[in-house]
């Protein structure tokens, strides 16, 4: 695990996660990880290591909050999505939108076995079918169904200010919520 404040600031979290968890710099974590999750303020995506993530599947859990991230014209005008921005920063990686509409503290407690009634569904989007399949399998292993929204250009359907953002849904409910949402310009 890494953050922008340094490995030494992750001591409590690493202790909580157990002996398989380690703290590292962003570059070290990117180098060691075969399958990586990026969840950073969008104003800091330029700090995400590029070379070390080449060829890897990168799950993107980012969301745009202008008050935190500063104004980003491509997002304000809806000419791009947060995931497309990360993919542009990581041209040799396989970015898949994932985990952006579930709160972090719910991930370890909200999963259910495959086939369970009312199993929560999480959306994914990506430009590479094999990468999406890998993320789908991972999400299933930790207790979630998935709904594939299509390419990264469609990932806005579950970002902030959409009906699906942060909403607990089954796969059928998530498909319905993401079918025709209104895409508003950021304020």
C-alpha positions as CSV (number, residue, x, y, z in Angstrom):
1,X,0.0,0.0,0.0
2,X,1.1,3.5,-0.6
3,X,-0.1,7.1,-0.2
4,X,1.3,10.5,-0.9
5,X,2.4,11.1,2.7
6,X,4.9,8.2,2.8
7,X,5.0,4.6,4.0
8,X,5.6,5.6,7.7
9,X,2.1,7.1,7.8
10,X,0.5,3.7,7.0
11,X,1.6,1.9,10.1
12,X,-1.8,1.6,11.8
13,X,-3.5,0.5,8.6
14,X,-0.9,-2.1,7.9
15,X,-1.1,-3.4,11.4
16,X,-4.9,-3.7,11.0
17,X,-4.7,-5.5,7.6
18,X,-2.3,-8.1,8.9
19,X,1.1,-9.7,8.0
20,X,0.5,-9.9,4.2
21,X,0.1,-6.1,4.0
22,X,3.2,-3.8,3.6
23,X,3.7,-0.1,3.2
24,X,5.7,1.3,0.3
25,X,6.3,4.3,-1.8
26,X,4.0,4.7,-4.8
27,X,6.8,3.5,-7.1
28,X,7.6,0.5,-5.0
29,X,3.9,-0.5,-4.8
30,X,3.5,-0.1,-8.5
31,X,6.5,-2.2,-9.2
32,X,5.5,-5.0,-6.9
33,X,1.8,-5.0,-7.7
34,X,0.5,-7.3,-10.5
35,X,-3.0,-5.9,-10.1
36,X,-3.3,-2.3,-8.8
37,X,-6.0,0.0,-7.4
38,X,-5.6,3.7,-7.8
39,X,-7.7,5.9,-5.6
40,X,-6.2,9.4,-5.4
41,X,-7.5,13.0,-5.8
42,X,-7.6,13.7,-9.5
43,X,-5.3,16.6,-9.0
44,X,-2.6,14.1,-8.1
45,X,-2.8,11.5,-10.9
46,X,0.3,12.9,-12.4
47,X,2.1,11.4,-9.4
48,X,0.9,7.9,-10.3
49,X,4.0,5.9,-11.6
50,X,3.8,5.3,-15.3
51,X,6.6,3.0,-16.3
52,X,6.1,0.7,-13.3
53,X,2.5,0.1,-14.2
54,X,3.0,-0.6,-17.9
55,X,1.3,-3.8,-19.0
56,X,-0.7,-4.1,-15.8
57,X,-4.4,-3.9,-15.0
58,X,-5.1,-0.7,-13.0
59,X,-8.4,-0.4,-11.3
60,X,-9.5,3.2,-11.2
61,X,-11.6,4.2,-8.1
62,X,-11.2,8.0,-8.7
63,X,-14.0,10.5,-8.6
64,X,-14.0,14.2,-9.5
65,X,-14.6,16.7,-6.7
66,X,-13.6,20.2,-8.1
67,X,-13.5,21.7,-4.6
68,X,-10.7,19.2,-3.7
69,X,-9.1,18.5,-7.1
70,X,-9.3,22.0,-8.7
71,X,-11.1,22.6,-12.0
72,X,-10.3,20.1,-14.8
73,X,-11.7,21.5,-18.0
74,X,-12.0,18.1,-19.8
75,X,-14.3,16.9,-16.9
76,X,-16.2,20.2,-16.5
77,X,-17.1,20.1,-20.2
78,X,-17.8,16.4,-20.3
79,X,-15.2,15.8,-23.0
80,X,-13.5,13.1,-20.9
81,X,-14.1,10.9,-17.9
82,X,-11.9,10.5,-14.8
83,X,-10.9,7.0,-16.1
84,X,-10.0,8.3,-19.5
85,X,-7.7,10.9,-17.9
86,X,-6.0,8.1,-15.9
87,X,-5.7,5.9,-19.1
88,X,-4.1,8.9,-20.9
89,X,-1.6,9.2,-18.0
90,X,-1.0,5.4,-18.2
91,X,-0.9,4.7,-21.9
92,X,0.6,1.2,-21.6
93,X,-1.6,0.1,-18.7
94,X,-5.1,-1.4,-18.9
95,X,-7.4,0.9,-16.9
96,X,-10.7,-0.4,-15.6
97,X,-13.1,1.7,-13.7
98,X,-14.0,-0.1,-10.4
99,X,-14.9,0.6,-6.8
100,X,-15.8,4.3,-7.4
101,X,-19.4,3.9,-6.3
102,X,-18.9,2.0,-3.0
103,X,-17.5,3.5,0.1
104,X,-14.1,2.0,1.2
105,X,-15.4,0.8,4.6
106,X,-18.2,-1.2,2.9
107,X,-15.9,-3.2,0.7
108,X,-14.8,-5.7,3.3
109,X,-18.3,-6.1,4.7
110,X,-20.8,-5.9,1.8
111,X,-19.7,-8.9,-0.2
112,X,-21.9,-12.0,-0.5
113,X,-21.3,-15.5,-2.0
114,X,-22.1,-15.9,-5.7
115,X,-25.8,-16.6,-6.2
116,X,-26.8,-15.0,-2.9
117,X,-30.1,-13.1,-3.0
118,X,-29.5,-9.3,-3.0
119,X,-25.8,-9.6,-3.8
120,X,-24.4,-6.2,-4.4
121,X,-23.3,-5.2,-7.9
122,X,-20.4,-2.9,-8.7
123,X,-20.0,-1.3,-12.1
124,X,-16.9,-1.7,-14.3
125,X,-15.8,0.1,-17.5
126,X,-12.7,-0.4,-19.6
127,X,-11.4,-0.5,-23.1
128,X,-9.7,-3.9,-22.8
129,X,-12.0,-7.0,-22.6
130,X,-9.3,-9.2,-20.9
131,X,-8.6,-6.5,-18.3
132,X,-12.3,-6.2,-17.5
133,X,-12.7,-9.9,-17.2
134,X,-9.8,-10.0,-14.7
135,X,-11.5,-7.3,-12.6
136,X,-14.9,-9.0,-12.9
137,X,-13.3,-12.2,-11.6
138,X,-11.6,-10.4,-8.7
139,X,-14.8,-8.6,-7.7
140,X,-16.7,-11.9,-7.8
141,X,-14.1,-13.5,-5.6
142,X,-14.5,-10.8,-2.9
143,X,-18.3,-11.0,-3.1
144,X,-19.7,-8.7,-5.7
145,X,-21.6,-9.1,-9.0
146,X,-20.5,-6.7,-11.8
147,X,-22.3,-4.6,-14.4
148,X,-20.2,-3.8,-17.5
149,X,-20.9,-0.3,-18.6
150,X,-18.7,-0.6,-21.8
151,X,-15.7,1.5,-22.6
152,X,-14.1,4.1,-20.3
153,X,-16.0,6.8,-22.1
154,X,-19.2,5.4,-20.4
155,X,-17.7,5.3,-16.9
156,X,-19.4,8.7,-16.1
157,X,-22.6,6.8,-15.6
158,X,-21.6,5.9,-12.1
159,X,-19.6,8.9,-11.1
160,X,-20.6,11.7,-8.7
161,X,-24.0,13.3,-9.3
162,X,-25.5,10.2,-11.0
163,X,-28.2,8.0,-9.4
164,X,-25.9,5.0,-9.1
165,X,-23.1,6.9,-7.3
166,X,-22.8,5.4,-3.8
167,X,-26.1,3.5,-4.1
168,X,-26.3,-0.1,-3.0
169,X,-27.8,-2.1,-5.9
170,X,-28.2,-5.5,-7.3
171,X,-27.0,-6.1,-10.9
172,X,-30.6,-5.6,-12.2
173,X,-31.0,-2.4,-10.3
174,X,-27.6,-1.1,-11.3
175,X,-28.4,-1.8,-15.0
176,X,-31.6,0.2,-14.7
177,X,-29.9,3.2,-12.9
178,X,-27.2,3.4,-15.5
179,X,-29.4,3.0,-18.6
180,X,-30.3,6.7,-19.1
181,X,-28.8,9.0,-16.5
182,X,-28.5,12.7,-17.2
183,X,-24.9,13.8,-17.7
184,X,-24.6,17.2,-16.0
185,X,-21.8,19.6,-16.4
186,X,-19.7,20.1,-13.2
187,X,-20.3,23.2,-11.2
